[in-house]
Amino acid sequence: EEIDLCWRLWRHGYRVRVQPNSTAYHIGGASLPQRSPQKTYYNFRNGLLLLYKNLPPSAWRRTMLMRVPCDAAAFVRLLSNGRWAEAKAVIRAYRDALKMRGHYRQRRPAEDDLTVLPPYRGLLPLDYFLRGRRTFLRE
């Protein structure tokens, strides 16, 4: 994932920059159909691992206090829309991400690591879905 790569580069002292005038041709998830249980599985599992690998333990715990309810809401929505296989994929993603934590434990940032990216100071799902905010600059 490009976010994981940028985050790891930042933590290792590289500068991560953006070129706002550039055009990126990114076909997100082109290898899997939009409503694929496999795609749902990878999106959830990789997102969970991204946070685990790149956040110090206390920041990870605080983030998960917000992440888990959001994922639970997504799970309920999938169930209510009859997308049983995708809902099951969310459960599998959590199970497998929890199992995989040991592989990344030694490489996680320490509690006092100053190379961790500064957090977004809002509640992203609230700002995006309820307030309609579509751009997020460091504030």
C-alpha positions in Angstrom: 0.0 0.0 0.0 1.3 3.4 -0.9 0.2 4.9 2.5 2.2 2.2 4.4 5.2 2.9 2.2 5.0 6.7 2.8 4.6 6.2 6.5 7.6 3.9 6.8 9.7 6.2 4.7 8.8 9.1 6.9 9.6 7.1 10.1 13.1 6.3 8.6 14.0 9.9 8.0 12.9 10.4 4.4 10.9 13.4 3.3 7.5 12.6 2.0 6.0 15.3 -0.2 3.1 15.8 -2.5 2.9 17.5 -5.9 -0.6 18.9 -6.0 -0.4 19.7 -9.7 0.3 16.1 -10.7 -2.1 13.7 -12.1 -2.2 10.1 -10.8 -3.8 7.4 -12.7 -4.8 4.9 -10.0 -7.3 2.2 -10.7 -8.0 1.2 -7.1 -8.8 -2.4 -6.7 -8.8 -3.1 -10.4 -7.8 -6.7 -9.8 -10.9 -7.5 -7.7 -14.5 -6.6 -8.3 -16.0 -3.7 -6.2 -18.2 -6.0 -4.0 -15.7 -8.8 -3.7 -15.4 -10.5 -0.2 -11.7 -10.9 -0.9 -11.4 -7.1 -1.6 -13.3 -6.4 1.6 -11.0 -8.8 3.5 -7.8 -7.2 2.2 -9.1 -3.6 2.8 -9.9 -4.3 6.4 -7.0 -6.5 7.2 -4.4 -4.2 5.6 -5.9 -1.1 7.2 -5.7 -2.8 10.7 -2.1 -3.8 10.0 -1.2 -0.4 8.7 -2.2 1.2 12.1 -0.5 -1.6 14.1 2.8 -1.3 12.3 3.1 2.5 12.3 1.6 3.7 15.6 3.2 3.5 19.0 1.2 1.2 21.3 -0.8 3.9 23.2 -1.7 5.7 20.0 -2.7 2.4 18.4 -5.0 1.7 21.4 -6.6 5.2 21.2 -7.1 4.8 17.4 -8.7 1.4 17.8 -11.2 2.8 20.3 -12.5 4.8 17.3 -11.7 2.3 14.5 -13.5 -0.7 16.0 -17.0 1.0 16.3 -16.6 2.3 12.8 -15.8 -1.2 11.5 -18.7 -2.6 13.5 -21.0 -0.1 11.9 -19.7 -1.2 8.4 -20.2 -4.8 9.4 -23.8 -4.2 10.5 -24.4 -2.3 7.2 -23.1 -5.2 5.2 -25.4 -7.6 7.1 -28.4 -5.3 6.7 -27.8 -5.1 2.9 -27.6 -8.9 2.7 -23.9 -8.9 1.8 -23.1 -11.9 4.1 -19.9 -13.0 2.5 -18.4 -9.5 2.8 -19.5 -9.3 6.5 -17.8 -12.6 7.1 -14.7 -11.2 5.4 -14.6 -8.3 8.0 -14.5 -10.9 10.8 -11.8 -12.9 9.0 -9.8 -9.7 8.5 -9.9 -8.9 12.2 -9.0 -12.5 13.1 -6.0 -12.6 10.7 -4.7 -9.1 11.6 -4.7 -10.1 15.2 -2.8 -13.3 14.4 -0.3 -11.4 12.3 0.6 -8.8 14.9 3.5 -10.9 16.3 5.3 -10.6 12.9 5.4 -6.8 13.2 5.8 -6.3 17.0 9.6 -5.8 17.0 9.4 -3.2 14.2 6.7 -1.0 15.7 7.6 2.5 16.8 8.5 3.0 20.5 6.1 4.9 22.7 8.4 8.0 22.6 9.1 7.8 18.9 9.0 11.3 17.4 9.0 10.1 13.8 5.3 9.1 13.8 3.2 11.3 11.6 1.2 13.9 13.5 -2.4 12.7 13.8 -5.4 14.3 12.2 -7.0 16.5 14.9 -10.6 15.7 13.9 -12.8 12.6 13.6 -12.3 11.7 10.0 -15.5 9.7 9.4 -17.6 12.4 11.0 -15.9 15.1 8.9 -16.1 13.1 5.7 -19.6 11.6 5.9 -21.5 14.1 8.0 -19.8 17.4 7.2 -19.0 16.6 3.6 -15.3 17.5 3.9 -13.3 16.2 1.0 -9.8 17.7 1.5 -7.7 17.2 4.6 -4.6 19.4 5.0 -2.3 19.4 8.0 -3.8 22.0 10.4 
